[in-house]
Amino acid sequence: MKINLAIWDRTLRFFFGVLLTAWAIAGGPWWAYVGVYMILTAGWGFCPMYAVMRFKTAKIEEKRFGP
């Protein structure tokens, strides 16, 4: 799997994902559960929506595992 998220993008996604998920659990709106998606993509380093739009914030294409 190729990585299409830069470190800064992953950090922001994780931060806002935690905030949104905590808000949803605390009784916020249902759409705040999008924070779970943000946390998963930050940890994975790959965003399927970016792949569909052929957009990436990572400068180099590298594989997660292997050469």
N, C-alpha and C positions, 0 to 999 in steps of 0.2 A: 504494500500500500504506500502510495506516495504521500508525502506531507505537503499540505498547501497552506498551512498557517504558520506565520512567523511567531517568535517568542513573545513579542509585545502583544500580538493579537490573541494568543493563547492566554496570556496573563489577564488581559482585560475581560475575555470571555469567562474565565474562571471567577474573577472577582464579581462581575455583574450576575453571573449564574448563581453564585452562592446567595447574593442579595435577593434576587428574584425568587429563588426557591424558598428561602427563609420567610419572605413576605407571603408567599402562597400558603405555606404551612401555618403561618400565624393568622390566617383568615383573609388574605388578600384575594384579588380576583383570580379566576380560573386560568387566565392567560399567563399569569406569572409563572406557571409551571414550565414555560419555555426555558427557564433557568436550568432545568435538568438537561435539556438538549445542549445548552451552552457549556455546561460542565463536562458532558461526555465528549463533545467535539474538542474542547480544550485539552482534555486528557489524551485523546486519540491523536490529535494533531492534524486531523483531516475533517473538512467540512463538506458534506455531500452537496449542499446548495452552492458552494463555491465551485465545486467540480462541474456541476451542470452549467453554470454560467461561465466556466473557463476563466475563473478569477483566482488569484493566489496572492498571498502576502509574503510568502516565503521567497527568499531570493534565489535559492538553489533548489533543484529537485533532487531529493535524496530518498532512498527507501528506508523504511523503519528498520528492517532487519536485512542483513546480508550486505554484500558489496554493491 
